[in-house]
């Protein structure tokens, strides 16, 4: 049952805090994902996370898209269109997912709900992302992350469901490397590198 935004952090803090603490201890994970876009489009592929700040999505064909965050920036590479969109990680709701820990302070938590088979935590940082939010859904027994939804400032949802997840994996640094020189030579769009 959803809790009022003003009381969400305080009223649900014991369970939410357990989940946050568990998630904080998981530094790396990889697995497969299915993504549902705002127009109902469905794509999938493999993902890699190393917290804080690093993520990689390799989308399966025919999508031909790659998303990489290296702790400072997020780059979206559309291989079919040969475009590179570059954004500061700190200006995207992905930052809340990739932070060192989940910030459950009242100003970041906009909603917490407890269902029998799902615990949902919605986070936002109005000072940085405006009306954009990220909603993370966890298994209430194992505390494992199951999916997240990013809602942009226009109210459009993109949901990512994850499965076949392995935790505690070691990645080569190249997995999260962004070649800023290559991108600058090939005309990156967005707000430029934030190194």
BELJOVEN-V943417 format. One record per helix or strand. SS is the DSSP state (H for helix, E for strand). FROM is the first residue (numbers start at 1). TO is the last residue. Records with the same first field share a line. If there is no record, write none. Layout:
SS=FROM-TO ; FROM-TO
This chain:
E=2-2 ; 28-36 ; 42-50 ; 54-59 ; 65-70 ; 73-78 ; 83-88 ; 109-114 ; 119-123 ; 133-138 ; 145-151 ; 157-167 ; 189-190
H=5-11 ; 13-25 ; 89-91 ; 94-98 ; 126-129 ; 173-176 ; 180-185
